[in-house]
Amino acid sequence: MAITAADIENLIRAGFPNAKIIVQGDDGQHFAAEVVDASFATMNRVQQQRAVNATLKEKLDSGELHALALTTRAPD
């Protein structure tokens, strides 16, 4: 069964419950996500992306999630 944008959002939300999360993509393999969370204020961009990728580790490692273009930032 292919992963969906909603599945990805739910996985990220588990790690960042107060984040603004937008996930786009509908081919079951390639997605783009924007994650805006206050916890990112103390992190550099690499740390932010690693934190989000950690919430998706199982899906990335299994190959179920093939590609994710990820944008992260702290709220304005």
N, C-alpha and C positions, 0 to 999 in steps of 0.2 A: 504494500500500500504506500502510495506516494505521500510525502510530507506536504502539508499545506501552510499557507501564510499564517493561518490561525494557530496551527500547531507551534510554529516558530515563536509567534507572539506569546503564547502561553508559557513556553519554556523560558523565554527571556523574562517574562513577568514574574515567574517564580523566584528569580534572582534579584529582580528590581521591581518590587511591587508598586512603587510610586512613580515609576518612569512614564514618560510619554513615549509610546512605541508605535511606529508605523512600519508595517512589513508589506512589501509588494512583490508580486510574482505569482504566476499561475501555471507554470509548466511542470511543477513538481520537483524541479531540480535547481533552478536558478532563482535567487531571491535578492532583494535589496531591503535593508532595514535601517531605520533611523531610531536611535535610542537617546533620549534626553533625560538625564538624571542628576540630581543635586550631588550625589556621591562622586561624580566625575570632576567636581571642582578642584579636588586635591590630587587628581591624577593627570599624567600626560596622556597623549592620544594612544600610545601603544598600550599603556596600562588599562585604559578604558576599553579598548577593543579586546584585550585578553580577558578582562572581566566578563564581557558579554559572551565571548567565545566559550568560556568555561561553562556557561549555562547551556550551551549547545554541544558540548564535547561528545556525548554519546552519539548524537545524530551525525556529527561531522566524522567521527572515527569509524562509524559503521558504513559511511558513504551514502546514507539515506538523504543527507543534506549535502549536495554536491558543491554548490557555490553560493556565497552570501557576500554581497557588497554591503559593507557596514559603515555607517556614519554614526559617530558618537560625539556628544558634547554635554556640557553642563547648561542648565537653563540660563537665559539672559538675565 
